[in-house]
Amino acid sequence: MISNTDKLEIEKAIGEAEKGTSGEIVAVVASASGGYYYVPYLWGALAALIVPWPLIYWTWMRVQDIYLIQLAVFAVLALALHYRPLRFALVPRSVMRQRAHNRAMQQFFAQNIYTTPGHTGVLLFVSAAERYVEIVTDASMHAKVPASEWENIIGALTRQIGSGNAGAGMTEAIRRIGEHLAAHFPAPPGKQNLLPNHLVMLTSE
């Protein structure tokens, strides 16, 4: 999703955006916000519970044979659905969004964004597998910029990711976040960079 060239461009964009503001921008890209390893077992168990009923009512099979079929169905499905694309396809969209949101909030604290003086930190969070983008702002920025502005940035970035231009989309999103920060919290004389400008890359949990 993000090449080495994209990574360098994003980090450069963070540095440029922060020159005009006292705020801090942190960008995090997660390959996935969860492994969802329970999904194969859940679907396998559900299928195994359903399989015996038609066999009981419509056949003369022995209970022992039906039980073996039930075990086989569970084992085959649980194994087959561990294939990552299938596993993720079976997770409800609402569950994926909630998991990605939770991880975004975890990263807001894990990356120390909440520690910025004046509470002017902003997190740009992207979770690839869930196709999820969120901007998390600290208290001061939350009070200054309406949610609709962040939603516009998220919408534009989501479209860029969908077109295969994740790097360019993130660079543009960071530039626009920097404009909002500079408008409300301009850089003071002798401003120091408080948080690293590197792009944080996360694997799935």
Secondary structure, DSSP 8 states (H G I E B T S, - for coil): ---HHHHHHHHHHHHHHHTTBS-EEEEEEES-S---THHHHHHHHHHHHHTHHHHHHH----HHHHHHHHHHHHHHHHHHTTSHHHHHHTS-HHHHHHHHHHHHHHHHHHTTGGGSTTS-EEEEEEETTTTEEEEEE-HHHHHHS-HHHHHHHHHHHHHHHHTT-HHHHHHHHHHHHHHHHHHHSB--TT----S--S-EEE---
